[in-house]
Amino acid sequence: MAGRAGRRGLDTIGTVIMMCRDEIPEESDLKNLLVGKPTRLESQFRLTYTMILHLLRVEELKVEDMLKRSFAEFHAQKDLPQKEKLLLQMLRQPTKTIECIKGEPSIEEYYDMFLEAEEHREFVTEAIMQLHTTQQFLAPGRLVVVKSKSDDDHLLGVIVKNPSATLKQYVVLVLTGDCTSSALAPNLSSQSEKGPGDSQGYFIIPPKGKRGMDDDFFSSSRTRKSSGVINIKLPYMGDASGMGFEVRAVENKEIISICISKIKIDQVGLLEDISKTVYAKTVQMLIKEQTDGKYPPALDAIKDLKMKDMDQVKRYHAHNNLLEEMSKNKCHGCIKLKEHKSMMKDQKMHKDELDQLKYQMSDEALQQMPQFQGRIDVLKEIHYIDSDLVVQLKGRVACEMNSGEELISTECLFENQLDELEPEEAVAIMSAFVFQQRNASEPSLTPKLADAKKRLYDTAISLGQLQKRHEVPVDPEEYARDNLKFGLVEVVYEWAKGTPFADICELTDVSEGLIVRTIVRLDETCREFRNAASIMGNSALYKKMEIASNAIKRDIVFAASLYVTGI
Amino acid sequence: RGHGTTDQDGEVVATLCGVVERVNKLVYVRTLRARYKPEVGDIIVGRVIEIAPKRWRLEINFSQDAVLMLSSMNLPDGIQRRRTAVDELNMRSIFEENDVVCAEVRGFQHDGSLHLQARSQKYGKLQRGQLLTVPAYLVKRRKLHFHHLEQYDVDLILGCNGFIWVGEHVVVREIADLKEDEQKLSAEAETFTPIETRRHICRLANAARLLSALGFTLTVELIIQTAEASVSSNVEINDMLGAEFYVQTAEGEAKRRGDLLGKKR
């Protein structure tokens, strides 16, 4: 409350004086009153069909503009100027063009394929890890291709040790390239000077091993198994036979593919007694396997690992196809591939941000938009507007209906439901639109009235279902029950026929005031239906409504004042 | 039972000659060459015939004249205020007799005449252009009635009552700029429309006349197409209304419709 004191925008301090007449309230109450949070303002904006139809009739306004101005969009609209500035700024940033040395840049397609291939590969490698046949293959001595810390390089390695109770990762010895100093940080060592030919070698082999994710955690845990003691600190780097190598602990996901070949390794020599010769020998064996800069072929997922799931197999094939496409692409053997890839990545990020910003500023991000679309679809389906959003005859009639639900009344009119009814019966049925009390006593109706009531109810249900189909949040039963309340049908029928007021009050338990109010509103409804009839050109209905209007406009219900007669 | 029908011995009989339309259970007859039937929200182009107290009377293609109230019109200085007696006396400075005005139908009055409003920047007095009359049924109700043809720098307004305006493009200005514009206006009165624009206006107007004489529904695309066809066949502007170009256009349209039918099959 104290926050509302003072002139808005002019005063920074306000004074609140509370006068307590009888007793001073509790201190906590007072505190709450003075400095407590005010009620949150919430938008009560309801998107109705009438509103949409009226707005569509005017050429100038768009309904989206109307939606933008509602309070619900207040927060988004507040930020709008800032976002615009940001957008302009971003657009002004020059996009660096990627120059391709081989002619026209096809780096974009390549990058897209690359991304897709990565996705597939992730899925496939995860799937493969689930297969229990893979576990059999991942024994020490098996050659694997491991993903390095940077996204591109893939390193050949050999499994030294399987995960055990204490160390949940595979210990793998990987070749990291020529003459890298072991004193350097791990990051640098993995960015090998291996020519691009090597890194391209990955693409030629259909990989389907485990997913490589870079993980640099190391542990020097010990196990009690005889050959399980790891005496070296992982990651352990070194040089041997002209090639740098690294012993590192990797997760499942970092293993990209499992190769067919195996080599013999000496676990003890590698891990427990750190002897240079053992390392050198292992490295030499690895280098031998690595023929011509290509990695040895990998296990085929379907044949060797027996991957059976339909989805997985599909993805696997898709992955392979993509790899073939990529190898046909010009960029495949290009020296500048890495550079270009990183540039593309930046560009993509930039573009994504730009798109995101544009989306937020556009019409699509309005909260009411999906509902609006749904309602437009409903209107199109029942021919109130045509596909160009031009309002048709039915739409124009619906604009007239201000009391009573627009869709139901218009459908009722166009179905000629009031045709066979006498004016009194027609006006009795129309009372269903304006009566506002739910739990009135059930009236006893003549068969004709009961039929008409049922027809109206069915129309309402079908409209409710139609709306539900188009994703307007409406429940058909509730919709019908909320908008049609048949409690006063008999009362109005009797009144229209000329029964005195005292008698009709006996027919129901609804209070008299409510009856009078309903009948007065009913007269308004009659007038609207009459206007609708003149738009439609239905002169019979026009006359009927006039007669009905006159029938109910009499006596005490339409007396201008209860206290003064004669006016 | 709807427009153009009546009940005769329990049978629904048509009273007008036309196409039968059915909407749910409503049956009505839509004539092909109807008189203009105004709806709320229509864009209308009309000519001022009379200045009455606090209103203007406009002639539109209808059985009665339309009324444009002074209060439904933006004042020249743009401020929203009550219209005083001085404003009433100065009505003539806003619109005079025989001015062409563009407005929107707001509703009907009790006697059936139309009530108009011109409260937006797009509505109002139309200058520097041509007004054509075509049969009202050739202008169908669409989403957009105001068209700005950029390549010709021309405004084209298809009034639903059959009055078509082709004129020089008017830049829609914000109200805040109006003060500066007042100084500009006096300067503008001296400058004339460039001759190229005038040629375009005439060409488009002739295209519209031609199409209406041939009985084709008027749409912006069709008018532009016809105008371009005339340019490409090097027809002089005044020759456009001659017989050869008529025939050429009719043939073009026939071919186009034939193609459409062919595509559908």
Interface residues (C-beta under 8 A of the other chain):
Chain A: R57 V58 E59 E60 H383 D388 L389 V390 V391 L393 K394 R396 C399 E411 F414 E415 N416 M536 G537 N538 S539 A540
Chain B: R1 G2 H3 G4 T5 D7 V23 N24 K25 L26 Y28 E39 V40 G41 I43 E104 S120 K122 R141 R142 K143 L144 H145 F146
